[in-house]
Amino acid sequence: MTVFFALLKVKAGKEAEFEKLQQELSKLTHEQEPDTIVYDVIRHRDKPGLYAVYARFKDEAAFQYHQTTPFHDRLVPPIVDCLDGGAEGMTLDFYDWVG
């Protein structure tokens, strides 16, 4: 399985927009990508503007498919625009599933 964990720092005042976009991305991912097992967005309790995305895919092909869906192409640019520093406001790390 292919797994990623992303930390995202959102610009002050952009949190609601970011959450709306991420909720739509998560919903569509779960509905239209059967080989995506998990795609969750979470907000830090104590650090305003800090979010994490955890995603787990059946395999690398499922991750590559996720990257090329029309809704991904539509939603990711405005998500990045919400980040403090644009793409620099995100760290993305890949992991291997141990389960």
C-alpha positions as CSV (number, residue, x, y, z in Angstrom):
1,M,0.0,0.0,0.0
2,T,1.0,3.6,-0.6
3,V,0.4,6.0,2.3
4,F,1.1,9.7,2.6
5,F,0.9,12.1,5.5
6,A,0.8,15.8,4.7
7,L,1.0,18.7,7.1
8,L,-0.5,22.0,5.8
9,K,-0.2,25.5,7.3
10,V,-3.2,27.6,6.1
11,K,-3.2,31.4,5.9
12,A,-5.1,33.2,8.6
13,G,-8.6,33.9,7.3
14,K,-8.5,31.1,4.7
15,E,-9.4,28.2,7.0
16,A,-13.1,28.0,6.1
17,E,-12.3,28.0,2.3
18,F,-9.6,25.4,2.8
19,E,-11.9,23.1,4.8
20,K,-14.6,23.4,2.3
21,L,-12.3,22.5,-0.6
22,Q,-10.7,19.6,1.4
23,Q,-14.0,18.2,2.4
24,E,-15.1,18.1,-1.2
25,L,-11.8,16.5,-2.3
26,S,-12.2,13.9,0.5
27,K,-15.9,13.2,-0.4
28,L,-15.2,12.8,-4.1
29,T,-12.1,10.7,-3.4
30,H,-14.1,8.3,-1.2
31,E,-17.0,8.1,-3.8
32,Q,-15.0,7.8,-7.0
33,E,-11.8,6.0,-6.1
34,P,-12.5,2.5,-4.8
35,D,-8.7,1.8,-4.4
36,T,-8.3,4.7,-2.1
37,I,-8.8,3.2,1.4
38,V,-8.6,6.4,3.5
39,Y,-8.5,10.1,2.7
40,D,-8.9,12.1,5.8
41,V,-8.4,15.7,6.6
42,I,-7.9,16.7,10.3
43,R,-7.4,20.1,12.1
44,H,-4.9,20.6,15.0
45,R,-6.7,21.3,18.2
46,D,-4.3,23.8,19.6
47,K,-2.4,25.3,16.6
48,P,-4.7,27.5,14.5
49,G,-4.3,26.9,10.7
50,L,-2.5,23.6,11.1
51,Y,-4.0,20.6,9.3
52,A,-3.0,17.2,8.3
53,V,-4.1,14.9,5.5
54,Y,-3.7,11.1,5.8
55,A,-4.3,9.0,2.8
56,R,-3.9,5.3,2.1
57,F,-4.1,3.7,-1.3
58,K,-4.3,0.1,-2.4
59,D,-1.1,0.5,-4.4
60,E,1.0,3.0,-6.2
61,A,-1.3,2.8,-9.3
62,A,-4.2,3.9,-7.1
63,F,-2.2,6.9,-5.8
64,Q,-1.2,7.8,-9.4
65,Y,-4.9,7.6,-10.4
66,H,-5.8,9.9,-7.5
67,Q,-3.3,12.4,-8.8
68,T,-4.9,12.6,-12.2
69,T,-8.6,12.7,-11.5
70,P,-10.4,15.8,-12.9
71,F,-11.7,16.8,-9.4
72,H,-8.1,16.6,-8.1
73,D,-6.9,18.9,-10.8
74,R,-9.8,21.3,-10.1
75,L,-9.5,21.4,-6.3
76,V,-5.8,21.2,-5.5
77,P,-4.7,24.6,-7.0
78,P,-7.2,26.6,-4.9
79,I,-6.2,24.4,-1.9
80,V,-2.6,25.4,-2.4
81,D,-3.6,29.0,-2.7
82,C,-5.0,28.8,0.8
83,L,-1.6,27.7,2.2
84,D,0.8,30.0,4.0
85,G,3.6,30.2,1.4
86,G,1.7,28.3,-1.3
87,A,3.2,24.9,-1.9
88,E,6.0,25.8,0.7
89,G,3.2,25.7,3.3
90,M,3.0,21.9,3.0
91,T,5.2,19.0,3.8
92,L,4.4,15.7,2.2
93,D,5.9,12.4,3.3
94,F,5.3,8.9,2.0
95,Y,5.1,5.7,4.1
96,D,4.7,2.0,3.7
97,W,1.8,0.3,5.3
98,V,2.8,-2.2,8.0
99,G,-0.7,-3.7,8.7
